[in-house]
Amino acid sequence: MSAIPRPFYWLAGAAAAGLLLSALYTVDETQIAIVTRFGRPLPGVAGPGLHLEAPWPIDTVIRFDSRLLVFASGPSEMLTADKKNVVVDSFICWRIANPLLFAQTVRTRQEAEARLLDFDASEMGAAVGREPMESFIHAGGGVRLRAIGESVGAAIGKLAAASFGIQVVDLQIAGFNLPAQNRDSVIERMRAERGRIATRYRSEGDEKALEIQAQAATEREAVLSAARSQAESIRGKGEADALRIFAAAYAKDPDLYRFLRTLESYETVIDDKTTLFLQSDSKLLRALDGK
């Protein structure tokens, strides 16, 4: 029996090493992966890192993007509840929530977004069809774009999760416009509505101004009345104090009091341009002479 040549061991070792290396695979941190065995998915999902599988062609690794993805549906013309044509543009934020179901149904991002586009067109068209034009263009703040986007996103999320393993994180209406054929009529209606709102605001402002003026006039009269009452009270108190002082002065020296009062009356009726003709026995003459 002849010995096995040494190169055979080298070849066997190299084959074993190659087989081992082919059984190892890595998953990037932005990915998740599933393994199929003879084309059928195995249970479990592989996260980022190094993993082991059966050598090809037994097992095959299918990798998916685990990041949040954004899909813009593009503008689409739809009909409102009052039969007005509008153009709605939306976008969807989504990610793969069930890789096994995703692999069994759509497999690729392009196919997944094609299905999401179908769901979006159906659900958005139904939601827009339940709303009047005022839900999209309203001068008084009745626009419901956010509420419509949330309801459509919730409806699409249920369908996408059950059918394809897709989680719809958010759906927003990115743009809203009017077709060229009815844009002018809608703009004129918006102008008329804004005119009515401006008229109502002016009327409410005038009414409020009259109310404020009336309140201010009432407060003014109340303040003046209180001031007059206080002034009369102070004046009366001052006159009473003056009479009391005069009475005390008169009681203390009646002659001096009469003399001072006479001088005060003279100061009132006599100035530097007054000429007086007095009798020799006049009290005023005696007062002026000091005799």
Backbone bond lengths (Angstrom), bond angles and torsions (degrees), N, CA, C in turn:
res aa  C-N    CA-C-N  psi(-1)  N-CA   C-N-CA  omega(-1)  CA-C   N-CA-C  phi
1 M - - - 1.461 - - 1.530 108.08 -
2 S 1.311 114.06 124.86 1.475 118.88 -175.50 1.529 110.14 -84.72
3 A 1.346 118.12 150.24 1.473 124.15 178.91 1.530 110.71 -73.03
4 I 1.331 114.56 146.75 1.478 120.01 178.64 1.520 108.56 -74.47
5 P 1.306 116.53 130.66 1.472 119.16 -177.82 1.530 111.17 -62.28
6 R 1.357 114.49 145.22 1.462 119.68 179.54 1.533 112.83 -59.77
7 P 1.341 121.79 -38.12 1.473 120.26 178.35 1.529 112.88 -57.83
8 F 1.327 116.48 -26.32 1.457 118.24 178.65 1.527 110.55 -64.96
9 Y 1.338 116.24 -40.15 1.475 118.66 177.96 1.528 110.70 -64.27
10 W 1.367 112.87 -39.47 1.469 115.35 178.46 1.518 111.40 -61.43
11 L 1.324 114.77 -43.41 1.460 118.46 179.24 1.526 111.40 -64.45
12 A 1.340 116.51 -41.23 1.463 119.96 179.35 1.526 110.82 -64.29
13 G 1.349 115.37 -40.91 1.469 118.50 178.78 1.521 111.88 -65.20
14 A 1.342 114.60 -40.94 1.463 117.82 178.87 1.520 111.09 -64.53
15 A 1.366 115.75 -39.18 1.462 118.99 178.58 1.512 110.86 -64.98
16 A 1.336 116.87 -40.70 1.462 119.92 179.42 1.530 111.06 -65.32
17 A 1.346 115.55 -40.88 1.461 119.18 178.53 1.517 110.57 -64.95
18 G 1.335 116.28 -41.47 1.464 119.15 177.92 1.512 111.83 -63.46
19 L 1.368 115.40 -39.20 1.453 119.80 178.87 1.526 110.87 -64.78
20 L 1.346 116.48 -40.04 1.459 120.18 178.71 1.526 111.20 -66.34
21 L 1.320 115.25 -43.53 1.466 118.40 179.70 1.519 111.62 -63.93
22 S 1.350 115.99 -35.77 1.463 118.38 179.56 1.523 112.12 -70.08
23 A 1.356 116.62 -18.53 1.462 120.35 178.29 1.525 112.03 -86.58
24 L 1.311 118.12 -7.83 1.462 122.03 177.82 1.529 109.81 -99.07
25 Y 1.310 115.55 140.82 1.465 119.37 175.38 1.525 108.86 -147.06
26 T 1.308 115.62 155.68 1.471 122.00 -178.97 1.516 109.73 -116.89
27 V 1.325 114.64 151.20 1.468 122.28 176.11 1.521 107.37 -121.72
28 D 1.315 116.19 126.42 1.465 121.85 -179.28 1.529 109.69 -68.36
29 E 1.342 115.83 158.23 1.463 120.67 -178.21 1.532 112.69 -66.34
30 T 1.307 117.49 -16.78 1.468 120.30 177.63 1.531 111.66 -97.64
31 Q 1.332 116.84 12.86 1.454 120.01 -173.76 1.527 111.31 -130.12
32 I 1.327 113.87 162.50 1.454 123.54 164.58 1.528 106.45 -130.04
33 A 1.313 117.16 158.84 1.468 119.24 -174.80 1.526 110.31 -142.52
34 I 1.330 115.03 153.21 1.455 122.15 169.81 1.532 107.64 -126.71
35 V 1.321 115.43 157.84 1.464 121.43 -179.79 1.531 108.56 -114.22
36 T 1.312 115.74 130.79 1.471 120.76 175.16 1.519 108.66 -107.06
37 R 1.309 116.17 138.58 1.462 121.93 177.30 1.523 108.33 -112.98
38 F 1.294 114.95 113.05 1.471 122.07 -174.37 1.537 110.70 54.63
39 G 1.353 114.99 38.02 1.457 120.91 175.34 1.506 115.13 89.70
40 R 1.323 119.44 -7.14 1.456 122.01 -179.21 1.527 109.19 -105.98
41 P 1.355 118.18 128.32 1.469 120.67 -177.22 1.519 111.76 -63.28
42 L 1.331 116.07 137.30 1.454 122.08 173.52 1.531 109.07 -87.54
43 P 1.311 118.22 151.20 1.475 119.62 178.12 1.531 110.70 -66.48
44 G 1.310 114.49 151.97 1.455 119.41 179.19 1.512 112.12 99.12
45 V 1.308 114.29 152.30 1.466 122.38 -179.81 1.517 108.05 -125.60
46 A 1.315 116.06 134.33 1.461 121.69 -179.93 1.523 109.95 -93.75
47 G 1.336 115.31 127.17 1.453 120.29 176.49 1.510 111.31 -91.20
48 P 1.330 117.71 -172.61 1.468 120.91 -179.46 1.525 111.85 -59.32
49 G 1.344 116.75 140.39 1.460 121.54 177.96 1.516 112.39 133.71
50 L 1.334 115.58 -167.39 1.462 122.99 -178.77 1.528 108.96 -99.09
51 H 1.353 116.31 134.15 1.460 120.84 -175.84 1.534 109.22 -136.21
52 L 1.343 114.35 165.33 1.461 121.99 -178.03 1.520 109.42 -118.61
53 E 1.341 115.67 138.51 1.466 122.20 177.52 1.524 108.95 -138.82
54 A 1.317 114.78 170.44 1.466 119.06 173.10 1.524 108.64 -72.90
55 P 1.290 118.48 145.63 1.475 120.40 -176.38 1.531 111.76 -60.54
56 W 1.324 112.98 150.46 1.463 119.16 173.81 1.535 108.88 -63.75
57 P 1.321 119.94 140.80 1.476 128.40 12.60 1.515 114.31 -97.10
58 I 1.343 117.92 17.58 1.465 119.34 -179.43 1.529 109.99 -69.63
59 D 1.329 115.44 -55.71 1.465 120.87 -179.36 1.524 109.82 -110.31
60 T 1.323 113.85 148.86 1.466 121.16 175.88 1.523 108.57 -134.10
61 V 1.321 117.15 136.30 1.469 122.78 -179.10 1.521 109.49 -96.79
62 I 1.331 115.63 130.31 1.472 121.12 175.31 1.522 107.42 -117.25
63 R 1.305 116.81 120.21 1.468 122.28 -177.73 1.526 110.20 -101.85
64 F 1.342 114.97 144.32 1.467 122.05 177.70 1.521 109.32 -129.17
65 D 1.305 115.09 153.75 1.467 121.11 177.22 1.524 108.79 -76.81
66 S 1.318 117.07 124.23 1.465 120.96 -179.07 1.524 113.22 -94.49
67 R 1.308 117.39 0.34 1.463 120.65 -177.28 1.532 111.37 -79.30
68 L 1.335 114.65 168.15 1.460 120.77 174.29 1.521 108.57 -75.36
69 L 1.310 116.76 125.05 1.458 122.47 -176.04 1.524 110.01 -110.06
70 V 1.323 115.05 150.43 1.467 121.13 -178.59 1.518 108.60 -121.00
71 F 1.324 114.02 131.84 1.464 120.61 -179.71 1.522 108.57 -128.89
72 A 1.333 116.34 121.85 1.470 121.76 177.01 1.513 109.02 -96.28
73 S 1.320 115.41 123.59 1.466 119.62 -176.55 1.522 112.69 -75.43
74 G 1.341 117.65 -24.99 1.462 120.33 -176.74 1.520 111.47 87.29
75 P 1.330 118.63 159.73 1.466 121.58 -177.99 1.523 112.04 -65.84
76 S 1.334 114.40 141.27 1.466 120.64 179.71 1.523 108.67 -142.48
77 E 1.315 117.23 133.75 1.463 121.66 -178.92 1.526 109.88 -84.59
78 M 1.355 114.92 131.73 1.461 120.79 -177.33 1.517 109.77 -135.72
79 L 1.332 116.08 171.51 1.462 122.70 -175.18 1.520 108.81 -116.72
80 T 1.356 117.45 129.54 1.461 122.06 178.79 1.525 110.56 -82.01
81 A 1.343 115.04 176.68 1.466 119.82 -178.96 1.518 112.14 -64.59
82 D 1.328 118.44 -30.55 1.465 121.34 177.90 1.530 111.84 -96.03
83 K 1.338 116.08 25.70 1.467 123.17 170.97 1.524 112.82 63.74
84 K 1.332 116.48 41.26 1.457 122.10 175.42 1.526 108.65 -110.08
85 N 1.320 116.47 133.91 1.456 120.84 178.62 1.527 110.07 -80.28
86 V 1.331 115.69 132.19 1.462 121.52 176.53 1.529 108.51 -134.07
87 V 1.327 115.56 157.14 1.464 121.75 178.67 1.530 107.34 -114.22
88 V 1.337 116.37 118.83 1.460 122.49 -175.66 1.532 108.84 -116.15
89 D 1.335 115.43 134.99 1.462 122.42 178.23 1.525 107.47 -124.23
90 S 1.323 118.05 126.47 1.459 121.54 -176.60 1.524 110.43 -133.08
91 F 1.338 115.35 166.51 1.466 120.57 173.80 1.528 108.20 -138.38
92 I 1.329 114.65 153.49 1.463 121.79 -176.56 1.528 109.18 -124.20
93 C 1.331 116.39 130.60 1.461 122.11 171.31 1.533 107.63 -99.79
94 W 1.341 116.97 124.43 1.455 119.43 -175.05 1.525 110.76 -145.54
95 R 1.326 115.22 164.57 1.459 121.70 174.97 1.528 108.60 -149.49
96 I 1.318 114.79 164.62 1.462 120.92 179.20 1.529 108.16 -83.16
97 A 1.333 116.51 116.82 1.455 121.49 -179.19 1.519 112.22 -99.29
98 N 1.329 117.90 -31.17 1.467 122.71 -179.37 1.524 108.07 -128.09
99 P 1.336 117.59 91.07 1.465 119.84 -175.65 1.533 113.64 -60.39
100 L 1.340 117.47 -35.38 1.464 119.41 -179.37 1.518 111.06 -63.84
101 L 1.351 116.72 -48.59 1.458 120.01 178.89 1.524 110.87 -65.14
102 F 1.332 115.65 -37.68 1.463 119.98 178.25 1.525 110.42 -61.23
103 A 1.330 116.82 -43.92 1.467 120.81 -178.87 1.523 111.53 -67.61
104 Q 1.314 117.49 -32.72 1.451 120.88 -178.56 1.532 113.04 -78.40
105 T 1.332 117.60 -17.58 1.466 120.71 -175.43 1.528 112.51 -111.79
106 V 1.315 117.49 -69.37 1.471 119.37 -172.10 1.530 113.63 -101.68
107 R 1.347 118.17 -35.57 1.462 125.59 173.78 1.529 114.25 71.16
108 T 1.330 120.01 -41.73 1.470 121.08 -175.13 1.524 110.81 -119.31
109 R 1.326 114.58 159.06 1.464 119.72 178.12 1.520 111.24 -64.27
110 Q 1.321 117.19 -39.91 1.464 120.53 -178.99 1.525 111.12 -61.52
111 E 1.322 116.49 -43.37 1.460 120.02 179.65 1.525 110.80 -68.59
112 A 1.332 116.71 -38.61 1.464 120.43 178.81 1.524 110.96 -62.40
113 E 1.328 116.77 -43.90 1.462 119.67 -178.68 1.522 111.27 -71.06
114 A 1.320 117.94 -28.07 1.464 120.04 174.27 1.531 110.34 -65.45
115 R 1.346 116.87 -40.03 1.462 119.90 177.35 1.529 110.82 -69.05
116 L 1.337 116.98 -39.97 1.464 119.82 176.60 1.521 111.90 -61.52
117 L 1.344 115.98 -36.89 1.460 119.98 177.44 1.521 110.81 -63.04
118 D 1.327 116.97 -39.73 1.466 119.97 177.47 1.532 110.77 -63.53
119 F 1.339 115.48 -46.14 1.462 118.91 178.31 1.526 111.78 -61.19
120 D 1.327 115.90 -42.22 1.465 120.54 -178.23 1.522 111.04 -64.12
121 A 1.314 116.99 -44.18 1.461 119.91 -179.96 1.521 110.81 -62.72
122 S 1.338 117.23 -40.91 1.449 120.75 -178.84 1.522 112.48 -69.65
123 E 1.336 116.78 -51.98 1.461 120.61 -176.06 1.527 111.99 -71.06
124 M 1.348 117.35 -40.06 1.460 119.93 179.00 1.520 110.42 -66.01
125 G 1.345 117.37 -41.01 1.455 119.72 177.65 1.514 111.67 -61.75
126 A 1.352 117.33 -40.78 1.459 120.03 178.39 1.526 111.40 -66.64
127 A 1.343 117.38 -41.13 1.466 120.67 -179.50 1.520 111.45 -66.74
128 V 1.326 117.02 -43.59 1.467 120.45 178.06 1.532 109.86 -64.49
129 G 1.329 117.61 -37.16 1.450 121.39 179.93 1.517 113.87 -66.51
130 R 1.339 117.21 -17.85 1.468 120.24 177.20 1.516 113.17 -91.00
131 E 1.331 117.66 -6.92 1.462 121.81 -174.96 1.529 110.67 -111.81
132 P 1.354 117.41 141.88 1.469 119.79 173.41 1.520 110.58 -77.17
133 M 1.329 115.83 171.44 1.460 120.87 -179.49 1.528 111.59 -59.40
134 E 1.355 117.65 -31.60 1.459 120.60 -177.92 1.522 112.51 -63.52
135 S 1.329 117.96 -19.58 1.461 120.21 178.01 1.525 112.07 -71.70
136 F 1.335 116.72 -17.02 1.467 121.28 -178.19 1.525 112.19 -110.71
137 I 1.342 116.97 -31.67 1.466 121.32 179.23 1.520 106.56 -134.28
138 H 1.325 116.14 109.15 1.462 119.62 -178.75 1.516 108.59 -149.90
139 A 1.326 116.30 123.30 1.461 120.59 -176.58 1.517 112.58 -71.86
140 G 1.321 117.63 -20.69 1.456 120.51 -176.54 1.508 114.85 -92.29
141 G 1.318 118.99 9.49 1.452 121.24 176.99 1.516 114.47 90.18
142 G 1.344 119.27 19.70 1.451 121.41 -179.46 1.514 114.10 -93.65
143 V 1.337 118.10 20.41 1.463 121.13 -177.98 1.534 109.29 -70.99
144 R 1.347 116.61 135.58 1.464 121.89 -174.92 1.528 112.44 -119.56
145 L 1.315 117.58 29.42 1.463 120.21 -177.07 1.529 111.41 -59.88
146 R 1.340 117.33 -44.41 1.456 120.15 -177.72 1.533 110.64 -64.65
147 A 1.334 116.89 -44.22 1.465 120.22 -179.34 1.526 110.85 -64.75
148 I 1.319 117.01 -39.19 1.465 120.27 178.53 1.523 110.09 -65.31
149 G 1.335 116.93 -43.75 1.465 120.15 178.30 1.517 112.03 -60.96
150 E 1.325 117.43 -40.60 1.464 120.39 179.72 1.521 111.69 -65.85
151 S 1.340 117.18 -42.28 1.470 119.38 -179.96 1.526 111.58 -66.83
152 V 1.334 116.83 -40.60 1.471 119.81 178.37 1.527 110.13 -66.50
153 G 1.331 117.84 -41.39 1.459 120.95 178.68 1.523 112.12 -61.07
154 A 1.349 116.67 -40.57 1.465 119.65 178.86 1.529 111.01 -65.29
155 A 1.335 116.98 -41.18 1.469 120.12 -179.89 1.528 111.06 -66.09
156 I 1.335 116.90 -44.63 1.470 119.91 179.28 1.520 110.55 -65.83
157 G 1.357 116.62 -37.22 1.462 119.68 -179.67 1.522 112.55 -59.97
158 K 1.334 117.30 -40.86 1.470 120.31 178.94 1.529 110.82 -64.76
159 L 1.330 116.57 -44.46 1.458 120.05 -179.09 1.523 111.41 -66.09
160 A 1.339 116.80 -45.14 1.468 120.49 -176.44 1.522 111.47 -67.87
161 A 1.332 117.43 -37.21 1.464 119.85 179.83 1.522 111.23 -67.67
162 A 1.331 116.85 -42.14 1.465 120.07 -178.16 1.524 112.31 -73.78
163 S 1.316 117.49 -33.33 1.466 120.44 -173.53 1.520 113.38 -92.04
164 F 1.347 117.94 -37.17 1.457 119.70 -170.13 1.526 113.89 -130.31
165 G 1.324 118.42 0.78 1.464 119.37 -177.84 1.507 113.11 71.85
166 I 1.334 117.74 27.93 1.466 122.55 -177.88 1.527 109.00 -104.91
167 Q 1.327 116.28 133.63 1.459 121.95 174.37 1.527 109.21 -99.19
168 V 1.323 116.33 118.97 1.469 121.45 175.56 1.522 107.01 -88.05
169 V 1.318 116.84 108.41 1.463 122.08 -177.53 1.522 111.57 -78.04
170 D 1.308 116.94 -38.92 1.466 120.24 -177.73 1.515 109.74 -160.56
171 L 1.322 114.79 149.44 1.459 121.49 171.95 1.521 107.54 -136.72
172 Q 1.300 117.04 128.18 1.458 122.21 -179.26 1.523 109.83 -130.27
173 I 1.318 115.18 145.15 1.463 120.63 172.68 1.521 107.19 -82.91
174 A 1.323 115.84 109.00 1.460 121.07 -174.12 1.525 112.56 -82.14
175 G 1.319 117.52 -25.80 1.460 120.03 -177.45 1.518 111.19 -155.36
176 F 1.322 114.63 149.44 1.461 120.91 177.51 1.519 107.70 -140.87
177 N 1.322 116.29 132.64 1.455 120.08 -178.98 1.514 108.72 -147.77
178 L 1.310 114.09 176.93 1.460 121.23 -179.66 1.521 109.27 -119.26
179 P 1.300 116.78 142.51 1.468 118.36 174.29 1.526 110.79 -61.55
180 A 1.312 116.30 151.66 1.463 120.82 -175.32 1.523 112.10 -60.11
181 Q 1.331 118.84 -30.21 1.453 120.55 -173.54 1.530 113.65 -71.60
182 N 1.332 118.29 -25.30 1.476 118.64 179.56 1.523 112.54 -122.31
183 R 1.338 116.86 13.72 1.460 120.08 -178.72 1.529 111.65 -66.92
184 D 1.342 117.39 -42.91 1.471 120.09 -177.45 1.521 111.67 -62.95
185 S 1.336 117.28 -43.41 1.462 119.80 -178.29 1.522 111.49 -65.20
186 V 1.316 116.93 -38.10 1.463 119.90 179.57 1.525 110.37 -68.83
187 I 1.314 117.45 -40.09 1.468 120.45 178.59 1.529 110.53 -62.81
188 E 1.334 117.54 -41.42 1.464 120.34 177.57 1.521 110.96 -63.43
189 R 1.321 116.54 -38.92 1.456 119.44 178.35 1.523 110.97 -66.61
190 M 1.317 116.70 -37.10 1.457 120.28 176.77 1.525 110.77 -64.35
191 R 1.323 116.67 -41.09 1.464 119.62 178.27 1.524 111.14 -62.59
192 A 1.333 116.69 -43.55 1.458 120.21 179.25 1.528 110.74 -63.08
193 E 1.320 116.71 -40.50 1.465 120.35 -179.83 1.520 110.90 -66.39
194 R 1.337 116.06 -41.05 1.467 118.74 177.66 1.526 110.95 -65.58
195 G 1.353 116.35 -34.75 1.464 119.68 176.06 1.525 111.49 -62.58
196 R 1.329 116.88 -42.14 1.469 120.28 178.33 1.531 110.97 -65.26
197 I 1.309 116.06 -39.20 1.464 119.13 179.02 1.527 110.45 -66.75
198 A 1.343 117.07 -41.12 1.465 120.22 178.78 1.527 110.68 -63.07
199 T 1.346 116.85 -40.77 1.467 120.25 178.16 1.519 110.84 -62.47
200 R 1.333 116.77 -41.93 1.459 120.15 179.07 1.524 111.09 -64.47
201 Y 1.323 116.42 -40.88 1.470 119.67 178.58 1.532 111.03 -64.02
202 R 1.340 116.15 -41.60 1.462 118.74 178.62 1.532 111.07 -63.59
203 S 1.332 116.66 -42.07 1.459 120.47 178.64 1.523 111.25 -62.47
204 E 1.320 116.16 -43.92 1.465 119.73 177.93 1.525 110.93 -64.59
205 G 1.356 116.30 -36.57 1.457 119.38 178.29 1.518 112.48 -66.49
206 D 1.346 116.24 -42.59 1.468 119.45 177.46 1.521 111.34 -62.46
207 E 1.325 116.42 -42.21 1.462 119.90 178.89 1.523 111.02 -62.71
208 K 1.337 116.17 -41.45 1.460 119.72 178.87 1.523 110.91 -66.91
209 A 1.359 116.56 -36.62 1.462 119.50 179.24 1.530 110.93 -64.07
210 L 1.342 116.69 -43.24 1.468 119.91 177.95 1.520 110.94 -62.75
211 E 1.313 115.86 -39.54 1.464 119.55 178.79 1.522 111.13 -63.56
212 I 1.343 116.30 -42.37 1.465 120.26 179.37 1.529 110.85 -66.30
213 Q 1.347 116.83 -41.65 1.467 120.46 179.25 1.525 111.05 -63.07
214 A 1.331 116.66 -43.03 1.465 119.51 179.19 1.527 111.05 -63.92
215 Q 1.327 115.86 -41.34 1.463 119.62 178.81 1.526 110.67 -64.99
216 A 1.354 116.35 -40.23 1.460 119.95 178.78 1.527 111.39 -65.05
217 A 1.350 117.01 -40.34 1.468 119.92 178.54 1.525 111.08 -64.20
218 T 1.333 115.94 -40.06 1.464 119.59 178.28 1.527 110.70 -63.83
219 E 1.317 116.44 -44.37 1.457 119.83 179.04 1.522 111.34 -65.31
220 R 1.358 116.27 -36.86 1.462 119.82 178.76 1.525 110.94 -62.71
221 E 1.340 116.87 -45.56 1.449 119.98 179.37 1.520 111.20 -63.97
222 A 1.326 115.71 -37.73 1.463 118.45 179.13 1.529 110.53 -65.27
223 V 1.349 117.22 -41.33 1.459 120.67 179.23 1.523 110.88 -66.00
224 L 1.352 117.08 -44.37 1.465 120.55 179.30 1.524 111.16 -63.92
225 S 1.322 116.66 -40.62 1.459 119.62 179.31 1.519 110.98 -63.42
226 A 1.336 115.46 -42.95 1.461 118.59 177.92 1.529 111.06 -64.84
227 A 1.356 116.02 -38.05 1.466 119.29 179.42 1.528 111.23 -66.88
228 R 1.344 116.49 -42.73 1.468 119.23 178.14 1.527 111.24 -62.64
229 S 1.312 115.71 -42.07 1.463 119.07 178.99 1.520 110.92 -62.55
230 Q 1.329 115.92 -42.45 1.453 119.10 179.19 1.521 111.32 -66.69
231 A 1.356 116.25 -38.98 1.469 119.94 178.89 1.529 110.92 -63.84
232 E 1.333 117.93 -43.89 1.458 120.87 178.30 1.524 111.13 -61.96
233 S 1.340 114.78 -39.86 1.464 117.88 179.21 1.518 111.04 -64.12
234 I 1.359 116.18 -43.87 1.472 119.76 179.47 1.523 110.68 -65.76
235 R 1.360 115.76 -41.74 1.470 119.34 179.74 1.536 110.84 -62.72
236 G 1.315 115.52 -43.58 1.472 118.57 179.36 1.515 111.86 -63.20
237 K 1.330 115.42 -40.99 1.457 118.84 178.54 1.521 110.69 -64.72
238 G 1.366 115.88 -40.01 1.465 119.02 178.69 1.524 112.34 -64.40
239 E 1.346 116.44 -41.70 1.469 119.49 178.95 1.525 110.74 -65.12
240 A 1.325 114.97 -39.17 1.465 118.16 178.70 1.526 110.35 -64.52
241 D 1.342 117.05 -42.25 1.465 119.63 177.59 1.522 111.14 -63.79
242 A 1.368 115.90 -39.63 1.470 118.82 178.87 1.526 111.30 -62.78
243 L 1.329 116.29 -43.93 1.477 119.31 179.20 1.520 111.05 -63.44
244 R 1.309 116.06 -39.14 1.467 119.51 178.83 1.527 110.78 -64.19
245 I 1.341 115.48 -41.75 1.468 119.11 179.36 1.531 110.58 -66.13
246 F 1.340 115.64 -43.39 1.470 119.04 178.43 1.527 110.77 -61.08
247 A 1.325 115.67 -42.28 1.474 118.76 -179.19 1.525 110.28 -64.56
248 A 1.325 116.32 -40.81 1.470 118.98 179.10 1.521 110.75 -65.49
249 A 1.330 117.64 -39.83 1.465 120.81 179.17 1.529 111.00 -66.54
250 Y 1.312 116.77 -40.67 1.467 120.42 -179.50 1.520 110.66 -66.09
251 A 1.327 115.30 -41.27 1.467 118.56 -179.80 1.526 111.57 -66.24
252 K 1.313 117.29 -31.74 1.466 120.79 -177.64 1.524 111.12 -74.56
253 D 1.354 120.19 -43.02 1.469 123.12 -179.64 1.518 108.33 -152.76
254 P 1.316 118.45 87.68 1.480 121.05 -175.81 1.530 112.65 -58.29
255 D 1.363 118.35 -40.71 1.474 119.59 -177.23 1.534 110.65 -65.14
256 L 1.338 115.72 -44.71 1.458 119.03 179.60 1.532 110.47 -63.61
257 Y 1.322 116.57 -39.54 1.466 120.31 -180.00 1.527 111.14 -62.38
258 R 1.379 114.80 -45.13 1.464 118.10 179.27 1.519 110.93 -63.85
259 F 1.327 116.82 -37.16 1.454 120.44 179.72 1.545 111.33 -65.04
260 L 1.316 115.40 -45.37 1.462 118.76 179.90 1.524 111.66 -65.65
261 R 1.291 117.15 -39.37 1.462 120.20 177.72 1.517 110.99 -64.57
262 T 1.355 116.04 -36.55 1.468 119.61 177.90 1.527 109.78 -64.73
263 L 1.318 117.09 -43.26 1.459 120.30 178.37 1.520 111.39 -62.25
264 E 1.317 116.66 -40.66 1.464 120.07 178.96 1.522 110.86 -62.73
265 S 1.356 116.15 -38.54 1.474 118.57 178.52 1.516 110.68 -69.05
266 Y 1.348 116.83 -34.76 1.464 119.68 177.97 1.535 110.36 -65.40
267 E 1.326 116.44 -41.75 1.469 119.57 178.23 1.516 111.84 -60.58
268 T 1.309 115.06 -27.81 1.466 118.87 -178.85 1.524 111.38 -77.32
269 V 1.353 118.24 -38.70 1.465 121.47 -172.95 1.523 113.46 -99.35
270 I 1.335 117.79 -14.42 1.459 120.00 -175.84 1.511 109.23 -116.59
271 D 1.351 116.96 129.41 1.455 121.57 172.83 1.513 108.71 -128.68
272 D 1.367 118.84 -170.21 1.464 121.70 -174.54 1.520 113.26 -73.91
273 K 1.331 117.44 -5.60 1.464 120.26 179.54 1.535 112.41 -109.96
274 T 1.314 116.31 7.87 1.466 120.94 -176.79 1.529 109.52 -91.02
275 T 1.350 115.88 134.98 1.469 122.82 176.13 1.521 107.60 -114.26
276 L 1.330 116.99 125.46 1.462 122.16 -176.88 1.532 109.53 -115.83
277 F 1.293 114.15 140.96 1.473 121.95 172.58 1.516 106.65 -116.36
278 L 1.340 116.42 110.77 1.458 121.01 -173.09 1.516 109.88 -120.47
279 Q 1.301 114.00 150.80 1.457 119.77 174.49 1.523 109.81 -76.93
280 S 1.295 114.84 160.14 1.462 119.15 -175.36 1.512 112.30 -67.61
281 D 1.303 117.03 -26.87 1.461 119.78 -179.67 1.539 112.01 -98.29
282 S 1.343 118.52 16.18 1.479 121.47 -178.03 1.516 110.21 -72.52
283 K 1.330 115.56 136.62 1.471 121.17 177.22 1.521 110.89 -61.86
284 L 1.334 116.78 -34.43 1.449 120.21 179.76 1.525 111.04 -65.28
285 L 1.388 115.21 -38.53 1.450 119.02 178.86 1.530 110.51 -66.22
286 R 1.326 116.54 -40.40 1.461 119.73 178.20 1.551 110.94 -64.87
287 A 1.285 114.52 -35.54 1.490 116.81 -179.84 1.504 110.66 -69.76
288 L 1.376 116.32 -38.98 1.445 119.73 -179.52 1.534 111.91 -71.15
289 D 1.345 115.40 -35.01 1.446 119.13 178.80 1.526 112.48 -78.72
290 G 1.325 114.95 -20.87 1.468 119.14 -178.19 1.487 113.05 78.53
291 K 1.354 116.76 20.72 1.478 121.07 179.55 1.528 110.16 -101.65
